[in-house]
Amino acid sequence: MSLPSFLWDESLIQRYDLSGPRYTSYPTAVEFDQNYQERDMEAAAARSRASDRPLSLYTHLPFCAHLCYYCACNKVITKKRDKAMPYVERLLKEAAIQASLFGPDRPVNQLHWGGGTPTFLPNDVMETLMQGYGELFNLQNHSDRDYSIEIDPREVDQNTLPTLWKLGFNRISLGVQDVNPNVQKAVNRIQPRELTESILQEARRIGFRSINLDLIYGLPHQTPESFAETLEAVIDLSPDRLSVFSYAHLPDRFYPQTRIKTETLPSPQQKLIILHNTINRLLDAGYQYIGMDHFAKPDDSLAVAQRESRLRRNFQGYTTHSECDLVSLGVSAIGQTEDAYFQNNHNLPAWESAIDSGKLAITKGVNLSRDDRIRRWVIGQLICQFRLERQQFSDAWDEEFNNYFADELRQLEPMIKDRLIADNGNALQVQPAGRLLIRAICQVFDAYRKEGASQRFSRII
């Protein structure tokens, strides 16, 4: 008899629900060195170019026409659409530098525009940006490419989706958050359900695949009952993927959140109920629990990649293109190679100044040691496949797992006893009760968290 894919155990949640990284990278961004230099990134790019791995191209587009009070992204709130073209012109200058460093001929198998609100850009400006990328990089048109964009349904006109399709995008993610009007009003995001539905239907008609919808639980005025209604409305839309994020109320760090009244937020216990009910309902509806906040239909590429042990994580979350080095453009964007991470300046005027002077805007990063790469591999196996094979580890790293991780295996003993993870001598297998707490399991293998969880990270649940 096979194990269920997920098991809710409130006593274990209470015990292990500490703070911890989301492991979109290892080492995590808090370990990035402020003294990392542009020449360090150039050397990493040269090593990447020599590897001839394919590329993933990420672009951060920070502009938003509306302020959502919950948002913690790096963004610029403005109604002035004429800001878009100067930013795009600088993006193309930055792209020219990076193309020369990474190599213009390597196939770009994955491309993503994030924000902010990418569809803030007028259609002709999006065309200018993608045309420029096509001249600088080896963009692909094969069916296996993964070219995606985040969409605010409120920033879509009748030509937006056809334009995106013509530009080569084949996957979209729609921000929804909640369909309840009271919740929408409280977070300053009025978005009728009919608007979302019409855009999703049009996207399907055009041919977009793997359509994702984003939801957030823990927002003001949400209750288990109201969020259940939102979930039913979303299930009726039948997206291929769903991301269900937990709202972290940190008004001291993110000023827009000061407009959310603390007393209107659901209690921690209510949030747990919402999450529990949501996971159960999505599993009942036929979605596969990918891990963390993500769900996908069984035939979606994310679910297929997980079953085939090909799933990986990067700064955009789960990805099916683990073989790609990540070239990132725009303010605050983070790039990645096999042995380095590097991040652009968070400050828009500072980023603009660097690009205008013909330089890269790198302000921090890290070169990975062999131990970093080994631990990244282990954490990636656990957080993506929920399984780690000892022989596979030995084949990949020419190390004996039990010797290399003797201390970590001792630390895992309480988790084995609590049935978060099992160890049969050949493999570590995350158990149904451990899937929700996977960040706690991964943290055991994090050399930078040896002293325990850090409050620099959000809580695991």
Buried (B, 14 or more C-beta within 10 A) or exposed (E): EEEEEBBBBEEBBEBBBBBBBBBBBBBBBEBBBEEBBBEBBBBBBBBBBEBEBBBBBBBBBBBBBBEBBBBEBBBBBBEEEEBBBEBBBBBBBBBBBBBEBBBBEBBBBBBBBBBBBBBBBBBEBBBBBBEBBEEBBBBBEEEEBBBBBBBBBBBBEEEBBEBBBBBBBBBBBBBBBBBBEEBBEBBBBEBEBEBBBEBBEBBBEBEBBBBBBBBBBBBBBBBBEBBBEBBEBBBEBEBBBBBBBBBBBEEEEBEBBEBBEEEEBBEEEBBBBBBBBBBEBBBEBEBBBBBBBBBBBEEBBBBBBBEEEBBBBBBBBBBBBBBBBBBBBBBBBBBBBEBBBBBBBBBBEBBBBBBEEEEBBBBBBBBBEEEBBBBBBBBBBBBBBBBBBBEBBEEBBEEEBEEBBEEBBEEBEEBBEBBBBBBEEEBBBBBBBBBBBBBBBBBBBBBBBEEEBBEEBBBBB
